[in-house]
Amino acid sequence: MSILSYIIWNTDPEFFTIPILDRPVRYYGLLFALAFLITQQIMFYIYRKEGKPERDVETLTIYMVIATILGARLGHVLFYEPEKYLANPIDILKIWEGGLASHGAAFGILFALWVYVNYYIKINLNPFSKPKKRFAFKKHKREHQSYLQVVDRIVIVVALAGCLIRLGNFMNSEIYGIPTQSEYGVVFVNNATEAFAGYSSPIDEIDYKKDGGRALSEQGYVPIELAVKFKNEPEILNEQSITQYLTGKFKNVITDYAYVSAHIYHPENQELDYKLSQNPDGSYTAIVKVYGIARHPTQLYEAATSFLIFVLLLLLWLKYKNETPQGLLLGLFLILLFGLRFVHELFKENQVAFEDEMTYNMGQILSIPLIIAGVLILYRAISKGRYKEKEQNS
């Protein structure tokens, strides 16, 4: 077994805690915010090179932030868990609990940019202003900015934002893939760590490492060792009580807790294989032999392909700039991103239970119309480009 064959991923999703407020800041939130900051600077560069007003980028950023969050949230609510949220509509606002759908974000962004191009919206937050002046919404065609021209530039940075967001999913140990049933893959153990360190747990800390002395299990799971260090409480945690805990509650957590058994495996009908030893400070450490369920790191697959799409679209824009055929970049974006998304879903765990009964999951079904739209838009862009080229040569 190669020492580099699989990765045990146990990163804490919280980057740091804000002092005084005692509020955690997660990697996902940071990468989400970083995506907008970086992409805004790229849009400034694009508008500057094309001679367009840079102030429009600030307006576009507001549209994009609102459309991404609302679209992604409503997409998850409508496509994946409508019954849950319709029964408790207030939960729709609890974005911090998770539940964002990239397809919903795509539809939201496309609609928001249509509004941006065709309508003028002004919101005055000054409470002392007259009611009629607090909100303005009227039809207003933006000069030298057609819908396709704007979307073509936006999809360049959306691809990069998608890359960063998927890296955030990886840091959160979420949206992971199906078991590889081989030495290849990532064992996501963060959920297990949180479960073992739950309420009134006697565990002080737990560490994971590969066990090169054993072969794969019959199911194709990889051998790992858990170094479980117990709290130094000699009046409660002695050899006898720890043994009872390991063979009882600890084993039950592995076999009975779904969010643990999805990543760590031990045969339910077998005794737990462990070795208990006492540390110099009087506490105990148990080395427990179990198996890790190596999974496809689909977050990294999507992050990598999104980044490559970003590079491709940026290079095409750098070549043509203002002369980029309208719809060319959007068509390529839809075909490549959602075509690859369709493939990625083959290696991804279903997000909700009802998808288990479907031939194609919700992510694949929602990708199909976007792929078809991409083909039609790309065909239109290429056809118009050829027609324009013939006119110039005639």
C-alpha positions in Angstrom: 0.0 0.0 0.0 1.4 3.4 -1.0 1.6 6.0 1.8 0.2 8.5 -0.7 -2.7 6.4 -1.8 -5.4 8.1 0.3 -5.9 11.2 2.4 -7.4 11.4 5.9 -9.2 14.8 6.0 -9.9 16.1 9.5 -9.6 19.9 9.0 -11.7 22.1 11.3 -14.1 24.0 9.0 -13.8 27.0 11.4 -10.9 29.3 10.5 -10.9 31.4 13.6 -13.3 32.8 16.2 -14.0 36.6 16.4 -12.9 37.9 19.8 -15.5 39.4 22.1 -18.3 38.4 19.8 -17.3 34.7 20.1 -18.5 34.1 16.5 -16.7 31.5 14.4 -15.6 32.4 10.9 -15.6 29.4 8.6 -13.3 28.7 5.6 -16.5 28.4 3.4 -17.6 31.9 4.3 -14.1 33.4 3.7 -13.7 31.7 0.3 -17.3 32.8 -0.7 -16.5 36.4 0.2 -13.0 36.1 -1.4 -14.7 34.9 -4.6 -16.6 38.2 -4.9 -13.6 40.3 -4.1 -11.3 38.7 -6.6 -13.9 38.5 -9.4 -14.8 42.2 -8.9 -11.2 43.2 -9.5 -11.1 41.0 -12.7 -14.3 42.7 -13.9 -12.8 46.1 -13.3 -9.8 45.0 -15.5 -12.2 43.8 -18.2 -14.3 46.9 -18.3 -11.2 49.1 -18.2 -9.7 47.3 -21.2 -12.9 47.6 -23.2 -13.4 51.2 -22.4 -16.6 50.7 -20.4 -17.5 52.7 -17.3 -15.9 51.0 -14.3 -18.7 52.3 -12.0 -21.0 49.7 -13.6 -18.9 47.0 -12.1 -19.9 48.1 -8.6 -23.6 47.9 -9.6 -23.0 44.5 -11.2 -21.3 43.3 -8.0 -24.4 44.1 -6.0 -26.7 42.3 -8.5 -24.4 39.3 -8.5 -24.2 39.0 -4.7 -27.9 39.2 -4.2 -28.7 37.0 -7.2 -26.2 34.3 -6.2 -27.4 34.1 -2.6 -31.1 34.3 -3.3 -30.9 32.1 -6.4 -28.8 29.4 -4.7 -31.0 29.4 -1.6 -34.3 29.3 -3.5 -32.9 26.7 -5.8 -32.1 24.4 -2.9 -35.5 25.0 -1.4 -37.5 24.3 -4.6 -35.4 21.6 -6.1 -34.2 19.5 -3.2 -36.3 20.1 0.0 -39.6 21.9 -0.9 -41.7 20.0 1.7 -39.4 20.8 4.5 -39.2 24.5 3.8 -42.9 24.9 2.9 -43.8 23.4 6.2 -41.5 25.9 8.0 -41.0 28.9 5.6 -39.0 30.9 8.2 -36.2 28.2 7.8 -35.6 29.5 4.3 -33.9 32.5 5.9 -31.5 30.3 7.9 -28.8 30.2 5.2 -26.1 29.6 7.9 -27.5 26.1 8.3 -26.5 25.2 4.8 -28.5 24.5 1.6 -27.3 26.3 -1.5 -27.8 25.0 -5.0 -25.5 26.0 -7.8 -28.2 25.5 -10.5 -30.4 28.0 -8.6 -27.5 30.4 -8.5 -27.1 30.1 -12.3 -30.8 30.8 -12.9 -30.7 33.7 -10.4 -27.6 35.3 -12.0 -29.0 35.0 -15.6 -32.3 36.7 -14.5 -30.6 39.4 -12.4 -28.3 40.4 -15.4 -31.4 40.6 -17.6 -32.9 43.1 -15.1 -29.5 44.9 -14.9 -29.4 45.4 -18.7 -33.1 46.4 -19.2 -34.2 48.2 -16.0 -33.0 50.9 -13.7 -33.3 50.3 -10.0 -32.6 52.8 -7.3 -33.1 52.2 -3.6 -32.7 55.2 -1.2 -32.2 54.0 2.3 -32.5 57.5 3.8 -35.6 57.3 6.1 -36.2 61.0 5.9 -36.5 61.0 2.1 -40.0 61.2 0.5 -41.6 57.7 0.0 -41.8 58.2 -3.8 -38.0 58.8 -3.9 -37.0 55.8 -1.8 -37.5 53.3 -4.6 -37.3 53.7 -8.4 -37.8 50.9 -10.9 -38.2 51.8 -14.6 -37.2 50.4 -18.0 -33.8 51.6 -19.0 -31.6 50.1 -21.7 -27.9 50.4 -20.7 -25.9 52.0 -23.4 -23.4 49.7 -25.3 -24.2 46.8 -23.0 -26.4 44.1 -24.5 -27.5 41.1 -22.3 -25.2 38.6 -24.0 -22.3 41.0 -23.9 -22.6 41.4 -20.1 -23.2 37.7 -19.4 -20.2 36.8 -21.6 -18.0 38.8 -19.2 -19.7 37.6 -16.1 -19.3 33.9 -16.8 -15.5 34.3 -16.9 -15.5 35.3 -13.2 -18.4 33.0 -12.2 -16.2 30.0 -13.2 -13.5 31.3 -10.9 -16.0 31.9 -8.1 -17.3 28.3 -8.5 -13.8 27.1 -8.0 -13.3 28.9 -4.7 -16.8 27.9 -3.5 -16.1 24.2 -4.1 -12.8 24.6 -2.2 -15.0 25.9 0.6 -17.1 22.8 0.4 -14.0 20.7 0.6 -12.9 22.5 3.8 -16.4 21.9 5.2 -16.2 18.2 4.3 -19.5 18.4 2.5 -20.8 17.5 -1.0 -18.4 14.6 -1.1 -18.4 11.6 -3.5 -19.3 8.0 -3.3 -16.9 5.4 -1.9 -14.1 4.5 -4.3 -13.8 1.0 -2.8 -10.0 1.3 -3.4 -6.9 2.8 -1.9 -7.6 6.0 -3.8 -9.7 8.8 -2.3 -10.3 11.0 0.8 -11.6 9.8 4.2 -13.6 12.7 5.6 -13.5 12.2 9.4 -14.5 15.6 10.7 -18.1 14.5 11.4 -16.8 11.6 13.4 -14.5 13.8 15.4 -17.4 16.0 16.3 -19.5 13.0 17.2 -16.9 11.5 19.5 -16.3 14.8 21.2 -20.0 15.3 21.9 -21.8 16.0 25.1 -20.1 14.5 28.2 -17.6 12.7 26.1 -14.5 11.4 28.1 -12.3 11.9 25.0 -9.7 14.7 25.2 -8.5 14.5 21.6 -8.5 12.1 18.7 -6.1 11.6 15.9 -6.1 9.5 12.7 -3.4 7.9 10.7 -3.0 5.3 8.0 -2.4 1.7 9.0 0.0 0.2 6.5 0.1 -3.2 8.2 -3.4 -4.3 7.1 -5.1 -4.8 3.8 -8.3 -3.3 2.5 -11.5 -4.7 4.0 -13.9 -6.9 1.9 -15.9 -3.8 1.0 -12.7 -2.0 -0.3 -12.3 0.3 2.7 -8.9 1.5 3.8 -7.3 0.5 7.2 -6.8 3.4 9.6 -5.9 3.8 13.3 -7.6 6.1 15.8 -5.4 7.4 18.5 -8.0 8.2 21.2 -6.6 10.2 24.2 -8.8 10.3 27.2 -9.2 13.1 29.7 -6.9 13.0 32.8 -9.6 12.3 35.4 -8.3 9.3 37.3 -11.2 9.2 39.8 -13.6 8.5 36.9 -11.5 7.3 33.9 -9.6 4.2 34.9 -8.8 1.2 32.8 -12.1 -0.6 33.6 -14.4 2.4 32.8 -12.5 3.2 29.6 -12.8 -0.4 28.4 -16.5 -0.3 29.0 -16.8 3.0 27.1 -14.8 1.7 24.1 -16.7 -1.6 23.8 -20.0 0.1 24.4 -20.7 3.8 23.5 -17.6 4.3 21.3 -18.4 1.3 19.2 -22.1 2.3 19.0 -21.2 5.7 17.7 -19.2 4.1 14.8 -21.8 1.6 13.9 -25.1 3.4 14.6 -24.5 7.1 13.9 -25.1 7.6 10.2 -22.8 10.6 9.9 -20.0 8.6 11.4 -20.6 5.2 9.7 -20.6 7.1 6.4 -16.9 7.6 6.9 -15.6 5.1 9.4 -16.4 1.4 9.2 -16.2 -1.4 11.7 -18.2 -4.7 11.4 -21.1 -4.6 13.8 -20.8 -8.2 14.8 -17.0 -8.0 15.5 -15.3 -7.0 18.7 -13.5 -3.7 18.6 -9.8 -4.1 18.0 -7.9 -1.7 20.3 -4.8 -1.4 22.5 -5.0 0.7 25.7 -2.0 2.2 27.4 -1.3 4.7 30.1 0.5 8.0 29.4 3.2 9.5 31.7 0.6 12.1 33.0 -1.7 9.3 34.2 -4.2 9.6 31.4 -5.0 6.8 28.9 -4.7 6.5 25.1 -6.4 3.8 23.0 -5.1 2.8 19.6 -8.3 1.6 17.8 -8.1 -0.2 14.5 -11.0 0.5 12.1 -11.5 1.2 8.4 -11.9 4.5 6.7 -14.3 4.9 3.8 -12.3 6.6 1.1 -14.5 8.7 -1.2 -14.2 10.6 -4.4 -13.2 14.2 -3.6 -15.9 15.6 -6.0 -15.4 19.1 -4.5 -11.9 19.1 -5.8 -13.0 17.6 -9.2 -15.4 20.5 -9.6 -13.0 23.1 -8.3 -10.3 22.0 -10.8 -12.6 21.9 -13.8 -14.1 25.3 -12.9 -10.7 26.8 -12.8 -9.8 25.3 -16.2 -13.0 26.8 -17.6 -12.1 30.2 -16.1 -8.7 30.0 -17.8 -10.2 29.0 -21.2 -12.8 31.8 -21.1 -10.3 34.4 -20.0 -7.8 33.5 -22.7 -10.6 33.7 -25.3 -11.6 37.1 -24.0 -8.0 38.3 -24.0 -7.8 37.3 -27.7 -11.0 39.0 -28.9 -12.0 41.5 -26.2 -14.7 43.8 -27.7 -14.8 41.6 -30.8 -15.8 38.5 -28.9 -18.9 37.1 -30.6 -21.8 37.7 -28.3 -22.9 34.5 -26.6 -19.6 32.6 -27.4 -18.3 32.6 -23.8 -21.8 32.0 -22.3 -22.4 29.0 -24.6 -19.0 27.5 -23.8 -19.6 28.1 -20.1 -22.9 26.4 -20.0 -21.8 23.4 -22.1 -18.5 22.8 -20.2 -19.6 23.6 -16.6 -22.9 21.8 -16.6 -21.7 19.0 -19.0 -18.9 18.3 -16.6 -21.3 18.7 -13.6 -23.5 15.9 -15.2 -20.4 13.7 -15.2 -19.3 14.7 -11.6 -22.7 13.7 -10.3 -21.9 10.1 -11.3 -19.3 10.1 -8.5 -21.2 12.2 -6.0 -23.5 11.1 -3.1 -27.1 12.2 -3.6 -28.0 15.2 -1.5 -31.5 14.1 -0.5 -33.2 10.7 -0.1 -35.7 10.9 -3.0 -32.8 11.0 -5.5 -32.0 7.4 -4.6 -35.1 6.3 -6.6 -34.2 8.3 -9.6 -32.3 7.2 -12.7 -30.7 10.7 -12.9 -30.3 12.8 -9.8 -31.6 16.3 -9.5 -28.2 17.8 -10.3 -28.1 16.0 -13.6 -31.7 16.8 -14.5 -31.2 20.5 -13.9 -27.9 20.4 -15.9 -29.6 19.1 -19.1 -31.6 22.3 -20.0 -28.6 24.4 -19.3 -26.4 22.3 -21.6 -29.0 22.5 -24.4 -29.2 26.2 -24.0 -25.5 26.4 -24.2 -25.4 24.5 -27.4 -28.0 26.8 -29.0 -26.3 30.0 -27.8 -22.9 28.8 -29.0 -24.3 27.8 -32.4 -25.9 31.3 -32.7 -22.7 33.0 -31.7 -20.5 31.1 -34.2 -23.1 31.5 -37.0 -23.3 35.3 -36.4 -19.5 35.5 -36.2 -19.1 33.7 -39.6 -21.8 36.0 -41.1 -20.0 39.1 -39.8 -16.7 37.8 -41.2 -18.2 37.3 -44.6 -19.6 40.8 -44.6 -16.1 42.2 -43.8 -14.5 40.2 -46.6 -17.1 41.0 -49.2 
